[in-house]
Structures are given as C-alpha cells and as structure tokens.
Amino acid sequence: MKVYLLSLAVGLLVGVIYSVLNVRSPAPPLVALVGLLGILAGEQIVPVARQMIAGHGLAAAWRQAKCAPHMFGMLPGRDDAGSPERSARANAPEKHS
C-alpha cells in the first residue's frame, strides 16, 4: 500500500510541474518521451552515486549499478544466453493453442 501512496504523490507532483510548465496531460508525444527519459535517467542517479561514493569510477559505478540493462533493455546483438529469464524460458514447456 505504501508504494501506491508514494506513486500517487509523485504523480501529483508531476501533475503540478506539468501545470506550471503549461503542458496538458496527456502530454504531446515528444514531451512525454523526454519525461520518460528523465525518469529513467533519474532512477540511476542514486545507485551510481552510491557506487561512486564507495570509491568506484563512473564507468565502474554504471556497470555495477546495472544501469544499461534497466535503461535500454536487451540491446540487439547482445547474447543473453546466461540470463535466468532466458534459461527459464528455454526450460519451460511449450504452449500450443
């Protein structure tokens, strides 16, 4: 329940910011996409900062906080054969319709 209240509070804050900037919701596609990019980037600030405070450089902090998979998903050409999700999918029985 706590996460829902926090989500509501953040949503209200974003609504206030949209109102101040005179952007109406639903936001125009470009504004919405830039906002989502800001959300994704903002989520990475705290984990990266913690790693950097622990004495790691920016590149190492980025890797250790696993920012790229969170922000970009599985990029084309990347092999995820060792990931738990892929192993679970490979071992799951096939569903036939």
C-alpha atoms as an extended CHARMM CRD file, in Angstrom:
* protein
*
        97  EXT
         1         1  MET       CA              0.0000000000        0.0000000000        0.0000000000  PROA      1               0.0000000000
         2         2  LYS       CA              2.9170000000        2.3090000000        0.7640000000  PROA      2               0.0000000000
         3         3  VAL       CA              4.2400000000        2.0850000000       -2.8040000000  PROA      3               0.0000000000
         4         4  TYR       CA              0.8090000000        3.0840000000       -4.1690000000  PROA      4               0.0000000000
         5         5  LEU       CA              0.6490000000        6.1570000000       -1.9650000000  PROA      5               0.0000000000
         6         6  LEU       CA              4.1760000000        7.1120000000       -2.9600000000  PROA      6               0.0000000000
         7         7  SER       CA              3.2850000000        6.6070000000       -6.6320000000  PROA      7               0.0000000000
         8         8  LEU       CA              0.2130000000        8.8040000000       -6.2100000000  PROA      8               0.0000000000
         9         9  ALA       CA              2.2840000000       11.5220000000       -4.5020000000  PROA      9               0.0000000000
        10        10  VAL       CA              4.8730000000       11.5000000000       -7.2890000000  PROA      10              0.0000000000
        11        11  GLY       CA              2.0940000000       11.5680000000       -9.8850000000  PROA      11              0.0000000000
        12        12  LEU       CA              0.5800000000       14.5980000000       -8.1900000000  PROA      12              0.0000000000
        13        13  LEU       CA              3.9780000000       16.3070000000       -8.1640000000  PROA      13              0.0000000000
        14        14  VAL       CA              4.4210000000       15.6310000000      -11.8870000000  PROA      14              0.0000000000
        15        15  GLY       CA              0.9110000000       16.9840000000      -12.4910000000  PROA      15              0.0000000000
        16        16  VAL       CA              1.8060000000       20.1870000000      -10.6670000000  PROA      16              0.0000000000
        17        17  ILE       CA              5.0230000000       20.5140000000      -12.6880000000  PROA      17              0.0000000000
        18        18  TYR       CA              3.0710000000       19.9530000000      -15.9360000000  PROA      18              0.0000000000
        19        19  SER       CA              0.6190000000       22.6650000000      -14.8700000000  PROA      19              0.0000000000
        20        20  VAL       CA              3.4210000000       25.1230000000      -14.0880000000  PROA      20              0.0000000000
        21        21  LEU       CA              5.0190000000       24.4040000000      -17.4810000000  PROA      21              0.0000000000
        22        22  ASN       CA              1.5770000000       24.7320000000      -19.1400000000  PROA      22              0.0000000000
        23        23  VAL       CA              1.7710000000       21.2040000000      -20.6040000000  PROA      23              0.0000000000
        24        24  ARG       CA             -1.5160000000       19.3330000000      -20.6150000000  PROA      24              0.0000000000
        25        25  SER       CA             -1.8350000000       15.6260000000      -19.9980000000  PROA      25              0.0000000000
        26        26  PRO       CA             -1.7350000000       13.5080000000      -21.9920000000  PROA      26              0.0000000000
        27        27  ALA       CA              1.4200000000       15.2660000000      -22.9650000000  PROA      27              0.0000000000
        28        28  PRO       CA              2.4230000000       15.6230000000      -26.5970000000  PROA      28              0.0000000000
        29        29  PRO       CA              4.4370000000       12.5340000000      -27.6070000000  PROA      29              0.0000000000
        30        30  LEU       CA              7.8350000000       14.2320000000      -27.6410000000  PROA      30              0.0000000000
        31        31  VAL       CA              7.2820000000       15.8700000000      -24.2560000000  PROA      31              0.0000000000
        32        32  ALA       CA              6.1140000000       12.5520000000      -22.8000000000  PROA      32              0.0000000000
        33        33  LEU       CA              9.1280000000       10.6780000000      -24.2040000000  PROA      33              0.0000000000
        34        34  VAL       CA             11.5700000000       13.2550000000      -22.8750000000  PROA      34              0.0000000000
        35        35  GLY       CA              9.8370000000       12.9980000000      -19.4940000000  PROA      35              0.0000000000
        36        36  LEU       CA             10.1570000000        9.2100000000      -19.5200000000  PROA      36              0.0000000000
        37        37  LEU       CA             13.8390000000        9.5240000000      -20.4090000000  PROA      37              0.0000000000
        38        38  GLY       CA             14.2470000000       11.8680000000      -17.4420000000  PROA      38              0.0000000000
        39        39  ILE       CA             12.5230000000        9.3620000000      -15.1740000000  PROA      39              0.0000000000
        40        40  LEU       CA             14.7840000000        6.5230000000      -16.3430000000  PROA      40              0.0000000000
        41        41  ALA       CA             17.9150000000        8.6410000000      -16.0030000000  PROA      41              0.0000000000
        42        42  GLY       CA             16.8180000000        9.9960000000      -12.6330000000  PROA      42              0.0000000000
        43        43  GLU       CA             16.3420000000        6.4680000000      -11.2940000000  PROA      43              0.0000000000
        44        44  GLN       CA             20.0140000000        5.7980000000      -11.9920000000  PROA      44              0.0000000000
        45        45  ILE       CA             21.4170000000        8.7740000000      -10.1220000000  PROA      45              0.0000000000
        46        46  VAL       CA             21.1870000000        7.2880000000       -6.6120000000  PROA      46              0.0000000000
        47        47  PRO       CA             22.6700000000        3.8210000000       -7.3920000000  PROA      47              0.0000000000
        48        48  VAL       CA             25.5190000000        5.3370000000       -9.4250000000  PROA      48              0.0000000000
        49        49  ALA       CA             26.2020000000        7.9600000000       -6.7500000000  PROA      49              0.0000000000
        50        50  ARG       CA             26.3570000000        5.2250000000       -4.0770000000  PROA      50              0.0000000000
        51        51  GLN       CA             28.9020000000        3.2900000000       -6.1310000000  PROA      51              0.0000000000
        52        52  MET       CA             30.9670000000        6.4220000000       -6.7500000000  PROA      52              0.0000000000
        53        53  ILE       CA             30.9110000000        7.3060000000       -3.0390000000  PROA      53              0.0000000000
        54        54  ALA       CA             32.1920000000        3.7680000000       -2.4070000000  PROA      54              0.0000000000
        55        55  GLY       CA             35.2450000000        4.7070000000       -4.4800000000  PROA      55              0.0000000000
        56        56  HSD       CA             34.4080000000        3.4220000000       -7.9620000000  PROA      56              0.0000000000
        57        57  GLY       CA             34.8540000000        5.4560000000      -11.1180000000  PROA      57              0.0000000000
        58        58  LEU       CA             31.8540000000        6.4990000000      -13.2070000000  PROA      58              0.0000000000
        59        59  ALA       CA             32.1400000000        3.6400000000      -15.7260000000  PROA      59              0.0000000000
        60        60  ALA       CA             32.5190000000        1.0140000000      -13.0000000000  PROA      60              0.0000000000
        61        61  ALA       CA             29.6810000000        2.5620000000      -10.9890000000  PROA      61              0.0000000000
        62        62  TRP       CA             27.4430000000        2.4800000000      -14.0910000000  PROA      62              0.0000000000
        63        63  ARG       CA             28.2100000000       -1.2180000000      -14.6620000000  PROA      63              0.0000000000
        64        64  GLN       CA             27.8380000000       -2.2340000000      -11.0090000000  PROA      64              0.0000000000
        65        65  ALA       CA             24.5180000000       -0.4010000000      -10.6770000000  PROA      65              0.0000000000
        66        66  LYS       CA             23.3490000000       -2.2960000000      -13.8120000000  PROA      66              0.0000000000
        67        67  CYS       CA             22.0750000000        0.9080000000      -15.3810000000  PROA      67              0.0000000000
        68        68  ALA       CA             22.3220000000       -0.0710000000      -19.0510000000  PROA      68              0.0000000000
        69        69  PRO       CA             20.0080000000       -3.1120000000      -18.8270000000  PROA      69              0.0000000000
        70        70  HSD       CA             17.4820000000       -1.0680000000      -16.8640000000  PROA      70              0.0000000000
        71        71  MET       CA             17.5090000000        1.9110000000      -19.2150000000  PROA      71              0.0000000000
        72        72  PHE       CA             17.9410000000        0.2080000000      -22.5750000000  PROA      72              0.0000000000
        73        73  GLY       CA             16.7380000000       -3.3690000000      -22.1190000000  PROA      73              0.0000000000
        74        74  MET       CA             18.4700000000       -6.1010000000      -24.0850000000  PROA      74              0.0000000000
        75        75  LEU       CA             20.2540000000       -4.3800000000      -26.9360000000  PROA      75              0.0000000000
        76        76  PRO       CA             20.3120000000       -6.0230000000      -30.3840000000  PROA      76              0.0000000000
        77        77  GLY       CA             23.2250000000       -8.3800000000      -30.8760000000  PROA      77              0.0000000000
        78        78  ARG       CA             23.7220000000       -8.9890000000      -27.1600000000  PROA      78              0.0000000000
        79        79  ASP       CA             23.7490000000      -12.6210000000      -26.0730000000  PROA      79              0.0000000000
        80        80  ASP       CA             21.6190000000      -13.2040000000      -23.0000000000  PROA      80              0.0000000000
        81        81  ALA       CA             22.0350000000      -16.9990000000      -23.0020000000  PROA      81              0.0000000000
        82        82  GLY       CA             23.2600000000      -16.9440000000      -19.4170000000  PROA      82              0.0000000000
        83        83  SER       CA             20.4100000000      -14.8480000000      -18.0510000000  PROA      83              0.0000000000
        84        84  PRO       CA             17.9910000000      -16.5190000000      -15.6340000000  PROA      84              0.0000000000
        85        85  GLU       CA             14.9970000000      -15.3050000000      -17.6660000000  PROA      85              0.0000000000
        86        86  ARG       CA             16.2420000000      -16.9300000000      -20.8370000000  PROA      86              0.0000000000
        87        87  SER       CA             17.1100000000      -20.1560000000      -19.0250000000  PROA      87              0.0000000000
        88        88  ALA       CA             13.6090000000      -20.2640000000      -17.5480000000  PROA      88              0.0000000000
        89        89  ARG       CA             12.0550000000      -19.6810000000      -20.9820000000  PROA      89              0.0000000000
        90        90  ALA       CA             14.2480000000      -22.3590000000      -22.5730000000  PROA      90              0.0000000000
        91        91  ASN       CA             13.2740000000      -24.9210000000      -19.9360000000  PROA      91              0.0000000000
        92        92  ALA       CA              9.5710000000      -24.0640000000      -19.8690000000  PROA      92              0.0000000000
        93        93  PRO       CA              7.1660000000      -26.4030000000      -21.6690000000  PROA      93              0.0000000000
        94        94  GLU       CA              5.7910000000      -25.0490000000      -24.9240000000  PROA      94              0.0000000000
        95        95  LYS       CA              2.1980000000      -23.8860000000      -25.0000000000  PROA      95              0.0000000000
        96        96  HSD       CA              0.1350000000      -24.8910000000      -28.0070000000  PROA      96              0.0000000000
        97        97  SER       CA             -3.0960000000      -23.1500000000      -28.9340000000  PROA      97              0.0000000000
